[in-house]
Amino acid sequence: MALFNNNFRSGWTLFLRNGLIITFLVLFALATIFPIYFMVISSFGDPIEAGAMSYSIFPSKISFESYKFFFNFNAHTYDWLLNSLIVAACITVSNVLFATLAGYAFAKMKFKGKNVLFAVLLGSMMIPGQVTQVPLYILIVNVFELQNTYEALIMPSIVTVYNIFLVKQFMSSIPKEILEAAKIEGCSQPKIFYYIILPLSKTVMAVLAILTFMAAWNDFFWPFLVTNTMDMQTIQVGLKNFRFANTTYFAPMMAGATISAVPMFILFFSLQKYFLEGVTVGAVKG
């Protein structure tokens, strides 16, 4: 009887604990999803001024007029989407290429000053991005005179220290015996990198592409600084044009935000496996 009571108490305690954990996770998921839900629902409202809108969690009708208003708002709506795609794609490709090369060099190659250089790179990660915005802006706009160009949007983000660090940590887990065997067979460094390192690094490269594309696509502050005409704005900056001095076209703005979020949803769900694996990249040494 005593054994039964102990088992009952243990089972009941486990049930309560799991129930509390599940409840907390459900509430956290709802709190996370609700802003996205509200954005999508609001985008189906009529394209009227924000002050005249009636906000509700469950809309009484569904209308696509705000989406028509968004695309017919001005001649540069499609330019915003195209600019975002060009900038995000170029930044993603350059980061995957250069971060992979730099990560391989720091992880597997020997050269003078490697540890010092890597320490300097890690130290630069501690500098807040806001501190470098002013000198970077002066360099791009006043020195190179690249304002309102694709170069101004892309150059500051060609490669990031975080991506180099991520790749370096992953490649450090690749057994060095594999590379030594390749050297014995007569492989040069480029062949080792292309035929051995790259196939083994597909996971980290996919994670790198996902994170970089998302960051570049959603960036607002830097494109806002270096663009001064509507034809060069990205979609995130273009959405501010729906806000005027005395009013805001809220529903069309939410329609544009929903459209801008579609590539993120497609990217995440199509590469979800790699994205989840990226949480443990570099954490386990093989």
PyMOL commands that set and color helices and strands:
alter all, ss='L'
color gray80, all
select helices_A, chain A and resi 2-42+50-52+65-71+77-108+114-124+129-143+150-157+161-171+176-184+189-200+202-218+221-226+230-232+235-242+250-270+272-280
alter helices_A, ss='H'
color red, helices_A
deselect
rebuild
show_as cartoon
